[in-house]
Each structure stands twice: as C-alpha cells, then as structure tokens.
Amino acid sequence: MSIAAHQGELDIHLLGWIKDLLDDLLGLSDWAVVALTGAVILIIPLGLILLYFSQRRRGSYDSAGDDL
C-alpha cells in the first residue's frame, strides 16, 4: 500500500481543528511553531549522523553479517 495512492480530499475543518487544539495546548505563536518544526527537522538527521560517527570511531558495530 502506498501513500501516493491515497486519493482522499483534504479536510480543511479537521486541519483547522488540529491547529486550534495545538495553539491552545502549546500557546505558541505561528513563527515559534515554524522555528520548532524546523529545529526538529534539522536536529534528527544531525543526531543520527553524530551517533553514526561516534559508533564508528569507537569500533562498536555488528560484524555478524561479515561471517556469511
């Protein structure tokens, strides 16, 4: 099943309700939400890259697949 095969229409009322709910819960301005979302988008890949290099430098990797 593919997301690209999804043909449903956009529910404007649902998106508005979700936005209002998040605004009420978080109490952040629109620009703060944009900045927070952008920070999360940047931090996740950078964190994974740092984790990869720290594991590679320590030499702690699983070499069980090399015995085949």
C-alpha positions in Angstrom: 0.0 0.0 0.0 1.4 3.4 -1.0 0.8 6.8 0.4 0.9 8.1 -3.2 -2.2 6.0 -4.0 -4.2 7.9 -1.4 -6.9 9.9 -3.2 -8.8 11.4 -0.3 -9.7 15.1 -0.3 -8.1 17.5 2.2 -10.3 18.1 5.2 -10.0 21.8 5.9 -12.1 21.7 9.0 -10.0 18.9 10.6 -6.8 20.7 9.9 -8.3 23.9 11.4 -9.4 22.0 14.5 -5.9 20.4 14.9 -4.2 23.8 14.5 -6.6 25.4 17.1 -6.0 22.5 19.5 -2.2 22.8 19.2 -2.4 26.5 19.6 -4.5 26.1 22.8 -2.2 23.4 24.2 1.1 24.9 23.4 0.3 28.6 23.5 3.0 29.3 20.8 2.9 31.9 18.0 2.9 30.8 14.4 6.6 31.7 14.0 7.5 29.7 17.1 5.9 26.6 15.7 7.7 27.1 12.4 11.0 27.5 14.3 10.4 24.5 16.5 9.4 22.3 13.5 12.5 23.5 11.6 14.7 22.7 14.5 13.3 19.2 14.9 13.8 18.6 11.1 17.4 19.6 11.4 18.2 18.0 14.8 17.0 14.5 13.9 19.4 13.9 10.9 22.3 15.6 12.7 21.8 13.5 15.7 21.8 10.3 13.6 25.0 11.4 11.8 26.7 12.2 15.2 25.6 8.8 16.5 26.9 7.0 13.4 30.3 8.7 13.7 30.6 8.1 17.4 29.8 4.4 17.0 32.2 4.2 14.0 35.0 5.8 15.9 34.6 3.5 18.9 34.5 0.5 16.6 31.3 -0.9 18.1 29.5 -2.2 15.2 27.8 -5.5 14.5 30.1 -7.6 12.3 27.9 -10.8 12.5 26.9 -10.3 8.8 30.5 -10.5 7.7 30.8 -14.2 8.5 28.4 -15.3 5.7 
